[in-house]
Amino acid sequence: MSKGQQDSIKIGFAYVGVVLGAGFSTGQEILQFFSNFGTMSYAAVLLSALVIMFLGRQASKLGNVLDAESHLEPINVLFGERLGKIVDYVLIFFLYGVMIIMLAGGGSAFEESFGVPAWLGSLLMMFAVMITLSMGFDKILTALGIVTPFLIVIVAIIAIYSFFTPTVSYSEINEIADLSKTPTGIWWLEALTYSGIVLAMAFSILSIVGAQSTHKIARRGGMYGGVILLVLMMLMNAGLVAKFDVTSQADLPTLLLAYEIHPILHLLLTIVMLLIIYNTAVGMLYPFLSRFWVPYSRKYKVALVIALIVGYILSLVGFVDLVNLVYPLLGYVGILMGIMLTVRWIQNKFTKKKLM
């Protein structure tokens, strides 16, 4: 395998590592956005993954063309400076807000899994993020991608086991599926909304990663991330649907399925979940900081410490509820970004005006 191919795969794993989060690893996101559509869930997953694959590729390419230092340059190119300022502020709010959610989620995961007080678990997560973001960008990229292969293996084991030991037949899936548990009840709209959330969460880091790579590597990296997500989403959905009578009522469906196979697999998935939460916190905070300060400069390091201390405090006093309240807005902003990226691709592909 060539060095360029390795770098592209590295970007793909980092892309996936940033957007997964606790919601995906527990199975709740897939259950809410896809599995409750029953047999149509497979079509929804396929549509969403293809859109994610295409948009990730375009976002990386745009970052490369603009040699972006943050998401600001690509946003201004897509929306113009006036509207771009609004989109910029929305992204900044969510980058920092999702990081705070991850600190809170890390504390909860430590408490539920290992009996560590939530405040201490969040503090441990904070220090891990601080140490990582003090390192060079290559090391950050490696940290973001390193957990993804482990999640693929565990999800594959759960999906294969569930597929061969189903408690619900394929013909019964639609009888159990509950559209009222989905945001809109429209499968293709949920697929696009989920794609929008993924793009909005990953756009900033993809812009920076694209600028750090060659055009070819950036393009392939975004596409590979989409392929990896397609595999993960299909496996996760297949496992949840095969035991839908149980998973549809569970708060943490994948952990339930993992424990059914073996307690050790349950423990391994719990550890991977903590690493995914850490990944997302790193992937959100780095582009937030690089938006305002030159990476690794003195001001950047001071801002890193202050941002994490303030974020830790906010994670304990209810800021998470505020972010969750307006979280759907992130998906709609992502859809809008995706439309603009697609428009630019069409103009570039089918007109004489080459934009990227």
C-alpha positions as CSV (number, residue, x, y, z in Angstrom):
1,M,0.0,0.0,0.0
2,S,1.4,3.4,-1.0
3,K,2.0,6.2,1.5
4,G,-0.7,8.3,-0.2
5,Q,-3.2,5.4,0.2
6,Q,-2.2,5.0,3.9
7,D,-2.7,8.8,4.5
8,S,-6.1,8.7,2.8
9,I,-7.2,5.8,5.0
10,K,-5.9,7.6,8.1
11,I,-8.0,10.6,7.2
12,G,-11.0,8.3,6.7
13,F,-10.6,6.8,10.1
14,A,-10.2,10.2,11.7
15,Y,-13.4,11.4,9.9
16,V,-15.3,8.5,11.3
17,G,-13.7,8.9,14.8
18,V,-14.9,12.5,15.0
19,V,-18.5,12.0,14.2
20,L,-19.4,8.7,15.9
21,G,-19.9,9.9,19.5
22,A,-21.7,8.1,22.3
23,G,-25.0,8.1,20.5
24,F,-23.7,6.0,17.7
25,S,-21.8,3.5,19.8
26,T,-24.7,2.8,22.0
27,G,-27.0,2.2,19.0
28,Q,-29.4,5.0,19.9
29,E,-28.7,7.2,16.9
30,I,-29.2,4.3,14.4
31,L,-32.3,3.2,16.3
32,Q,-33.8,6.6,16.2
33,F,-32.9,7.7,12.6
34,F,-33.0,4.3,10.8
35,S,-34.0,1.0,12.5
36,N,-37.6,2.2,13.5
37,F,-38.4,2.3,9.7
38,G,-38.2,-1.5,9.7
39,T,-37.2,-3.0,6.3
40,M,-36.9,0.5,4.9
41,S,-34.1,1.2,7.4
42,Y,-31.6,-0.4,5.0
43,A,-32.5,2.0,2.2
44,A,-32.3,4.9,4.6
45,V,-28.8,3.8,5.8
46,L,-27.6,3.4,2.2
47,L,-28.9,6.8,1.2
48,S,-27.4,8.5,4.2
49,A,-24.0,6.9,3.9
50,L,-23.8,7.7,0.1
51,V,-24.6,11.4,0.9
52,I,-22.0,11.4,3.7
53,M,-19.4,9.8,1.4
54,F,-20.0,12.4,-1.3
55,L,-20.1,15.4,1.0
56,G,-17.1,14.3,3.1
57,R,-15.1,14.1,-0.2
58,Q,-16.3,17.6,-1.3
59,A,-15.6,19.2,2.1
60,S,-12.0,17.8,2.2
61,K,-11.4,19.0,-1.4
62,L,-12.6,22.5,-0.6
63,G,-10.4,22.7,2.4
64,N,-7.4,21.6,0.3
65,V,-8.1,24.1,-2.5
66,L,-8.4,27.0,-0.1
67,D,-5.5,25.8,2.1
68,A,-7.9,26.4,5.0
69,E,-6.6,27.1,8.5
70,S,-10.1,26.8,9.9
71,H,-13.7,26.3,8.7
72,L,-14.0,30.1,8.2
73,E,-12.5,30.2,4.6
74,P,-14.7,27.4,3.2
75,I,-17.8,28.8,4.9
76,N,-17.3,32.2,3.4
77,V,-16.7,30.7,0.0
78,L,-19.9,28.7,0.2
79,F,-22.2,31.3,1.8
80,G,-20.6,34.7,1.3
81,E,-19.2,36.8,4.2
82,R,-22.6,38.0,5.5
83,L,-24.5,34.7,5.7
84,G,-21.2,32.9,6.3
85,K,-20.8,34.8,9.6
86,I,-24.1,33.4,10.9
87,V,-23.2,29.8,9.8
88,D,-19.7,30.4,11.4
89,Y,-21.2,31.3,14.7
90,V,-23.6,28.4,14.7
91,L,-20.7,26.0,14.0
92,I,-18.5,27.6,16.7
93,F,-21.4,27.3,19.2
94,F,-21.9,23.6,18.4
95,L,-18.2,22.7,18.2
96,Y,-17.7,23.9,21.8
97,G,-21.2,22.7,22.9
98,V,-20.6,19.1,21.6
99,M,-17.2,19.1,23.4
100,I,-19.0,20.0,26.6
101,I,-21.6,17.2,26.0
102,M,-18.7,14.7,25.6
103,L,-17.1,15.8,28.9
104,A,-20.4,15.2,30.6
105,G,-21.0,12.0,28.7
106,G,-17.5,10.7,29.7
107,G,-18.3,11.4,33.3
108,S,-21.6,9.5,33.1
109,A,-19.9,6.6,31.3
110,F,-17.1,6.3,33.9
111,E,-19.7,6.3,36.7
112,E,-22.1,3.8,35.1
113,S,-19.4,1.4,34.0
114,F,-16.7,1.6,36.6
115,G,-18.3,3.3,39.6
116,V,-16.0,6.4,39.3
117,P,-17.8,9.6,40.4
118,A,-19.1,11.5,37.3
119,W,-17.2,14.7,38.3
120,L,-14.0,12.8,38.4
121,G,-14.7,10.9,35.1
122,S,-15.3,14.2,33.4
123,L,-12.1,15.6,34.9
124,L,-10.1,12.6,33.6
125,M,-11.6,13.1,30.1
126,M,-10.7,16.8,30.3
127,F,-7.0,16.1,31.0
128,A,-6.9,13.5,28.3
129,V,-8.2,16.0,25.7
130,M,-5.8,18.7,27.0
131,I,-2.8,16.5,26.6
132,T,-3.8,15.4,23.1
133,L,-4.4,18.9,21.9
134,S,-1.0,20.0,23.1
135,M,0.6,17.6,20.6
136,G,1.3,18.0,16.9
137,F,-1.5,17.7,14.3
138,D,-0.2,14.3,13.0
139,K,-0.5,12.9,16.4
140,I,-4.0,14.4,16.8
141,L,-5.0,12.8,13.5
142,T,-3.6,9.4,14.7
143,A,-5.5,9.7,18.0
144,L,-8.7,10.5,16.2
145,G,-8.5,7.4,14.0
146,I,-7.0,4.8,16.2
147,V,-10.3,3.7,17.9
148,T,-12.3,3.2,14.8
149,P,-11.0,-0.2,13.8
150,F,-11.8,-1.6,17.2
151,L,-15.4,-0.3,17.0
152,I,-15.7,-1.9,13.5
153,V,-14.6,-5.3,14.9
154,I,-16.9,-5.2,17.9
155,V,-19.9,-4.0,15.9
156,A,-19.2,-6.7,13.3
157,I,-19.2,-9.4,16.1
158,I,-22.5,-8.1,17.5
159,A,-24.1,-7.8,14.1
160,I,-23.0,-11.3,12.9
161,Y,-24.1,-13.0,16.1
162,S,-27.4,-11.2,16.1
163,F,-28.0,-12.0,12.4
164,F,-27.5,-15.7,13.0
165,T,-29.5,-15.8,16.3
166,P,-32.5,-13.5,15.5
167,T,-35.4,-13.1,17.8
168,V,-37.5,-11.3,15.1
169,S,-38.1,-12.7,11.6
170,Y,-37.6,-10.4,8.6
171,S,-41.4,-10.5,7.9
172,E,-42.2,-9.3,11.5
173,I,-39.8,-6.3,11.5
174,N,-42.4,-3.8,10.2
175,E,-45.0,-4.9,12.7
176,I,-42.6,-4.0,15.6
177,A,-41.2,-0.8,13.9
178,D,-42.5,2.3,15.5
179,L,-42.4,5.4,13.3
180,S,-43.6,7.6,16.2
181,K,-40.1,7.1,17.7
182,T,-38.5,8.8,14.6
183,P,-38.4,12.6,14.4
184,T,-40.5,12.9,11.3
185,G,-41.6,9.4,10.2
186,I,-40.2,10.0,6.7
187,W,-37.3,7.6,6.0
188,W,-35.5,9.6,3.3
189,L,-35.8,12.9,5.3
190,E,-34.3,11.2,8.4
191,A,-31.5,9.9,6.2
192,L,-30.7,13.4,4.9
193,T,-31.0,14.9,8.3
194,Y,-28.5,12.4,9.8
195,S,-26.2,13.2,6.9
196,G,-26.5,16.9,7.7
197,I,-25.6,16.3,11.4
198,V,-22.5,14.2,10.4
199,L,-21.3,16.9,7.9
200,A,-21.9,19.8,10.3
201,M,-19.9,17.9,13.0
202,A,-17.1,16.9,10.6
203,F,-16.9,20.0,8.3
204,S,-14.4,21.9,10.4
205,I,-11.9,19.1,10.9
206,L,-12.3,18.0,7.3
207,S,-11.5,21.5,6.1
208,I,-8.3,21.5,8.2
209,V,-7.3,17.9,7.3
210,G,-7.9,18.6,3.6
211,A,-5.6,21.6,3.8
212,Q,-2.9,19.5,5.4
213,S,-3.0,16.9,2.6
214,T,-2.6,16.8,-1.2
215,H,-5.7,17.2,-3.3
216,K,-5.8,13.5,-4.1
217,I,-5.4,12.4,-0.5
218,A,-7.9,14.8,0.7
219,R,-10.5,13.7,-1.8
220,R,-9.9,10.0,-1.1
221,G,-9.8,10.5,2.7
222,G,-13.3,12.0,2.8
223,M,-14.7,9.3,0.5
224,Y,-13.0,6.5,2.6
225,G,-14.6,7.9,5.7
226,G,-18.0,7.6,4.1
227,V,-17.3,4.0,3.1
228,I,-16.3,3.1,6.6
229,L,-19.4,4.8,8.0
230,L,-21.6,2.8,5.5
231,V,-20.1,-0.5,6.7
232,L,-20.6,0.5,10.4
233,M,-24.1,1.8,9.9
234,M,-25.2,-1.3,8.0
235,L,-23.7,-3.6,10.5
236,M,-25.2,-1.7,13.5
237,N,-28.7,-1.6,11.9
238,A,-28.6,-5.3,11.0
239,G,-27.8,-6.2,14.6
240,L,-30.5,-4.0,16.0
241,V,-33.2,-5.1,13.6
242,A,-32.4,-8.8,14.1
243,K,-33.3,-8.5,17.8
244,F,-35.8,-5.6,17.4
245,D,-38.2,-6.9,20.1
246,V,-35.4,-6.2,22.7
247,T,-33.4,-3.4,21.2
248,S,-36.3,-1.2,20.4
249,Q,-37.0,-0.8,24.1
250,A,-33.4,-0.6,25.4
251,D,-31.7,2.6,26.4
252,L,-28.2,1.2,25.4
253,P,-29.1,-1.5,22.8
254,T,-25.6,-2.3,21.6
255,L,-24.3,-2.8,25.2
256,L,-27.3,-5.1,25.8
257,L,-26.4,-7.2,22.7
258,A,-22.7,-7.2,23.7
259,Y,-23.5,-8.5,27.2
260,E,-25.7,-11.2,25.7
261,I,-22.7,-12.5,23.8
262,H,-20.2,-12.3,26.6
263,P,-19.5,-9.9,29.5
264,I,-15.9,-9.4,28.2
265,L,-17.3,-8.0,24.9
266,H,-19.6,-5.7,27.0
267,L,-16.5,-4.4,28.8
268,L,-14.5,-3.9,25.6
269,L,-17.4,-2.0,24.0
270,T,-17.7,0.2,27.1
271,I,-14.0,1.0,26.9
272,V,-14.3,1.8,23.1
273,M,-17.3,4.0,23.9
274,L,-15.2,6.0,26.3
275,L,-12.5,6.4,23.6
276,I,-15.1,7.5,21.1
277,I,-16.3,10.1,23.5
278,Y,-12.7,11.3,23.9
279,N,-12.3,11.3,20.1
280,T,-15.3,13.5,19.5
281,A,-14.2,15.9,22.3
282,V,-10.8,16.3,20.6
283,G,-12.3,16.5,17.1
284,M,-14.7,19.3,18.2
285,L,-12.3,21.4,20.3
286,Y,-9.3,21.5,17.9
287,P,-11.2,23.3,15.1
288,F,-12.9,25.5,17.7
289,L,-9.5,26.7,19.0
290,S,-7.8,26.9,15.5
291,R,-10.7,29.2,14.4
292,F,-9.4,31.9,16.7
293,W,-5.7,31.1,17.5
294,V,-2.7,29.8,15.6
295,P,-2.3,26.1,16.7
296,Y,0.3,25.4,19.4
297,S,1.1,29.1,19.9
298,R,1.2,30.5,23.4
299,K,-2.3,32.0,23.0
300,Y,-3.6,28.7,21.7
301,K,-2.3,26.8,24.7
302,V,-3.7,29.3,27.2
303,A,-7.1,29.2,25.4
304,L,-7.0,25.4,25.4
305,V,-6.7,25.3,29.2
306,I,-9.3,28.0,29.7
307,A,-11.8,26.4,27.2
308,L,-11.5,23.0,29.0
309,I,-11.8,24.4,32.5
310,V,-14.9,26.5,31.5
311,G,-16.3,23.5,29.5
312,Y,-15.8,21.2,32.5
313,I,-17.7,23.6,34.8
314,L,-20.5,24.0,32.2
315,S,-20.8,20.2,31.9
316,L,-21.7,20.1,35.6
317,V,-24.3,22.9,35.6
318,G,-26.7,22.1,32.8
319,F,-25.3,23.6,29.7
320,V,-25.7,20.2,28.0
321,D,-29.5,20.6,28.2
322,L,-29.3,23.9,26.3
323,V,-27.2,22.4,23.5
324,N,-29.5,19.3,23.2
325,L,-32.5,21.6,23.0
326,V,-31.3,23.2,19.8
327,Y,-29.3,20.2,18.5
328,P,-31.6,19.6,15.5
329,L,-30.5,23.0,14.2
330,L,-27.1,21.5,13.6
331,G,-28.6,18.9,11.2
332,Y,-30.4,21.6,9.2
333,V,-27.3,23.7,9.0
334,G,-25.5,20.6,7.8
335,I,-28.1,20.0,5.1
336,L,-27.7,23.6,3.9
337,M,-23.9,23.2,3.8
338,G,-24.4,20.0,1.9
339,I,-26.6,21.7,-0.7
340,M,-24.0,24.4,-1.2
341,L,-21.2,21.9,-1.6
342,T,-23.4,20.0,-4.2
343,V,-24.1,23.2,-6.1
344,R,-20.4,24.0,-6.3
345,W,-19.7,20.4,-7.5
346,I,-22.3,20.7,-10.2
347,Q,-21.0,24.1,-11.3
348,N,-17.5,22.7,-11.4
349,K,-18.4,19.5,-13.2
350,F,-20.8,20.8,-15.8
351,T,-19.9,24.5,-16.4
352,K,-16.8,26.2,-17.7
353,K,-16.3,27.9,-14.3
354,K,-14.0,25.8,-12.2
355,L,-14.6,26.4,-8.5
356,M,-12.8,23.5,-6.9
